[in-house]
């Protein structure tokens, strides 16, 4: 706009922009200046362009279903929308799911706690609110094993599916340890029917 207000013609503007590394055509510059002079802004006109196929109702259906079951696949959601009479392509639906903020990612691992144990833990905590933790030892265990859980690999089109071997009894090591406010326990390691301890 600076060049245009200075009286510079579109061909000259194109040359100056090219020197700055900006590629554009003379006709493109002409259309840009004409639109600016007509509307007074370079922003997109409200309501212009192709209308979106993903209505507010579709977004609401997707949001509710994902809240109910976050493991719902794209194909399942697409079939759900099709059954409700919404005729949109799978690609359009995937774009809609991304727009409203949903992404497909791996989940974190967490231990399940039985309902009966939840109640017992709560009762223990209530009964020991004044407990001095100086004499309490916190223990934990861990198992490390040489095993691959990968289920996907790359192969060329036309090649047979590749087998991924999995050991029935993989090599593993068990470890136990404890810690308190006073000190820490020795790390106990057991593997191959042998047990050892490390400071």
Secondary structure, DSSP 8 states (H G I E B T S, - for coil): -HHHHTT--HHHHHHHHHHTT----HHHHHHHHHHHHHHS--S--TT-S---SS-HHHHHHHHHHHHH-TT--HHHHHHHHHHTT----HHHHHHHHHHTT-------------HHHHHHHHHHHHHTTT--GGG--EEEEEEEE-----------TTS--------SS--EEEEEEEE-SS-B--EEEEETTEEEEE-
